[in-house]
Structures are given as structure tokens and as C-alpha cells.
């Protein structure tokens, strides 16, 4: 009986240690995803789509790791061991995980960038002369079709507001935040129904559009027009009910 009891506890301790390590690895992985997204070209997607998911996952895994460590401590103390809190390294590890857990859940709850309106359209398009796009439904169409918001000129050197000139354009600044936040911060007098000098735009830049329906779109430029290549290409996201109008 003693032998069987002697082998049961160590195996339980091994299982708890394994669970603790798995939880720690998952928390570290979630943190690495957040850091990599923030430092790479995915930072805009991370801010506007993935931030809540990543922070919630990191907080959940950190909380799991903390609970597993507490369980390990309880089992070890019950079996007469010293418990991991008696080891300085384990205590520091527990404290760090607890801070990460509370911090990530705090970001998830209090992050001011979580109030973006619903997305009504998103995708990719490539436009040349006489072509346009209705950003409210995400469809490329002939430039004179009602609802079209944007169309390049014959040379591609300027972008024109269609549908009776009701849409407005502005180039987003280099400030922080998601594309939605950057476009929302643009001053009312910075919007225009004609964007001149489209040749001066840069690949990777963001063009903001107030659509004819009052929605807000962010265009991430993948090709800018030039005298040799007069088309413009971009990925886009359109949000419902823009928070301000020019």
C-alpha cells in the first residue's frame, strides 16, 4: 500500500508540472504573436481585427498557467512537500503570469479601440480609367454607375469622387492606431472630392474615403499610378456609419 501511495503522488506532480509548462508555452506564444504583429507589416490588421483576440487569448492562457501553478502548490503541500512558492524562481514566475493575465484582460476590457463599427465591405481591387468602385458594397463598376465612390482620371494622375461628387478623400497621417482610428481623426477641412497628384501617393500608404452613403473606408495602396502605369490598386475596408462627416 505504501509503495502504491508513494508512486501516485509523484505522477500527479509530474502531470501538474506538465500542465503548467503547457500553459506557460501557450501564454508565451500568444505574446509572441502580439509582438510580431505589432512589429511587422501585419500591425494594421492586428490593430483593427486581431488585437482583442490576441489579448484575450494571452490573458486566458496566463490565467490558466496561474491556476495550474496554484493547483500544483496545493497538491505539493498536501503531500508534505515544500511547494513551489518556497522556490524563488517559481514565485517570480507565478507573479509575472498573474500580472500578464490581469494586464491582458484589462486591455481587452478598457482598450479604447474596441468600439469600431461593423465592417460592411472589404476586399481588393485594381482600377484604371473609366473604372470605379462602390466601397459600400465592395464592387468594382463602370465609373458612372450610381453608388460608385472613386474613379481614377484617364492618366491616373487624380482620383475623382463619383455619384454627383458626394464622396470625399483624404490621405491618412502616420500617427498610431488602426486604419479606422487614423481616418476618423482627419480634420473636417482636410477632406476633398478630388485627390490631385495621385502619382505622389506611396505604396503602403492609407487613403481614407467618406462614401456617398456616409460610411468610412480605408484603402491600403498596393500600387500607385504613374505616367507609365496609370492604374491604382488597393485593399480596402469599409465601416458602417462613420463617426464624423466633413
N, C-alpha and C positions, 0 to 999 in steps of 0.2 A: 504493500500500500504506500509505504514511504517513497519507494522508487517511482511509482506512477505519479505521485503528487510532485515529486522533485522534477519530473520531466514536463509536467503540464505547464508550470509557471514560466520556465524559460521559453517554451514555444509561444506562449501568449505574449511575452515580452518582445520576442523576435517579430511577431505579427504586428504589434503596435509600432515598433520601430520602423518596420517596412511601410506601414500606412503613413506614418509621419513623414518619411522621406518622399513618398509619392506626392503627398500634399504639398510639400515644400517645392518639389520639382515643378509641379503644375503652377504654383504661385510664381515661381521664377520665370517660367515660360510665358505666362500672361504679362509679366512686367517687361520681358524682353520684346514681346510683340508691340507693346505700347511704345517703348523707346525706339524700336526700329521704325515703326510707322511715323513717329514724330520726326525722326532724323532723315527719312528717305522721301522719295517722291510721292509716297502714299499719305503724306501728312494731311493733305486737304481732305482725302477720303476719310482718314481716321477721325478728323475733327467733325466732319459732317455726318458720318454714318456709323463709325465703329467705336467712338470714344466710350459711349455708355456701355456697350457690350464688353469691351476690354476691361474697363474699370470695375464693372460688376463681377466679371469672372475673376479678376485678381483679388477683389475683396472676398469673394466666396471661397476661393482656394486658400487664402491666407487664414480665414476663419476656420476652415476645415483643419488646416495644419495645427492651429492653436488648440482646437478641441481634441484632436488626436494626441497632442502632447499632454494635455490635461488628463486624458484617459490613461496614458502611459504612466504619468505620475501617480495616479490613484492606484493602479494595479501594482506598481513597484512598492509603494508604501504599504499596501495591504499585505504584500508578501514579505514584508520585513526589510526591503531594500532601502537604499538611501534616497531614491527618487532623483529625477533629472534636475530638479531645482537646486540640489546640492552641488551640482556641477556648474561652474560659472558659464561655460560655453552654452549649455542648454538654456540657462536662464536668459542670456543675451538673445539667443535665437528666438525664444518664446516672445520676448519683449518686442523685437523687431517685427515679427509676424503680426503681433497684436496691433502695433502702430500702423503697419501696412493695411491690415484689414479695416481698421476704423477710418483711415485716411481715404482708402479707395471707396468705401461706402459713402463717406462724406462728399467726395467729388461727384459720385453718382446722384446723390440727392440734391446737392446745392449748386451744381455746375450751372452757370447762367446760360450756357449754350445748349441746353436741352429743350428749349422752347421753340425750335424750328417748326414751321407749319408743315402740313403734308406735302409730299412731292407729287406733282400732277403729271410730270413727263421727264424723261431723261433718255440720253442716247448719244449718237454720234452722227454728224453729217458733214458733207463736203459740197460747198456751194460755189457756183460760177455765175456769170452774167445771166440774167433773166430767171434765175432760180432763187427761191426764198424758203423760209421755214416758219411754220406756225409753232412757236415754242410752248403754247398752251396744251397742245396735243402731241408735240414731238414729231411732226410730219413735214418733210420737205415737199414743196409745191411750187407751181409757177408763181412768180412774184406778185401778180395782180389778183390772185385768189383772195377773197375776204378772209381775214384772220391771220394772214402772213405778217410776221413781225419784222423780219430783217431780210434784206437782199443786197448783194454787192453790186456796184456800178459795173459798166461794161469793161472797164480796165481793172476793176477790183480795188481801185485806189480809195474809194469811200464806201461806207455802208449806209444804206438808206432805210428809214422807217417806212413800212408799208401800211396798208389798211388805213388810208387817209392820214398818214403821218402820226398816228396816235402813239406808237411805241416810243421809248426813249432809251438812249445808250449812255454808258459811262464806263471808263476804264477803272478797274479796282486798284486801289493802292497796295503797297507792300506791307501793310500792318498785319498783325496777327489775327487769329481767329479763323473760322470756317469761311468758305466762299459766301455763304448766306450772310454771315455777320459782316464781312467786308463790303458786300454790295449794299446791305441795309444801312451802313454808316455813311454812304456817299451823300454829300450835301445836295439839297434840292436844286440849287442853281448850277450843279455840275452835269446835269443830265441834258442830252441834246437829241433831236430827232435825226440828225445827220452826224456820222462819225467820219471826219476828214482824215486824210493821211493814214489810211489803214496800212500802208506799206511800213509805217513806223511801229506797228504793233510787234510784239515779240512772242515767239513760241514759248508756251508755258505760262503766258500771261492770262489774266482773267478779265473778260468783258462782261459787264452787267447789263441786263436788259429789263426794262419795265414793259411788259407785254400790253397789247391792246385791251386785254381783259383785266389789267391791273395786277397780274402776278409778277413775281420776281424770278429772273433766270440768271444763272451764272454760266458763262461759256469759257471753257478752258481751251485755249488755242493750241492746236497741234500742227497747223500750217498757216502762215500768214501770206497774204497776197504780195506779189511783186510784179515788176514790168514783164518778167519772163514767165512767171507762174501766177496767173491772176485769180486763182481760186482761193477760198478760205475754208479751213477745216477745223472742227472743234467738237469736243464732247460737251454736253450741256445737262444741267439740272434745273427744273422749273418748280418753284414752290408756290403753293396756293396762297392767295390773299396777302400780298406784300404789306409790310407794316407801315410804310410811308409812301406817299406819292409826290412826284416832283411838282 
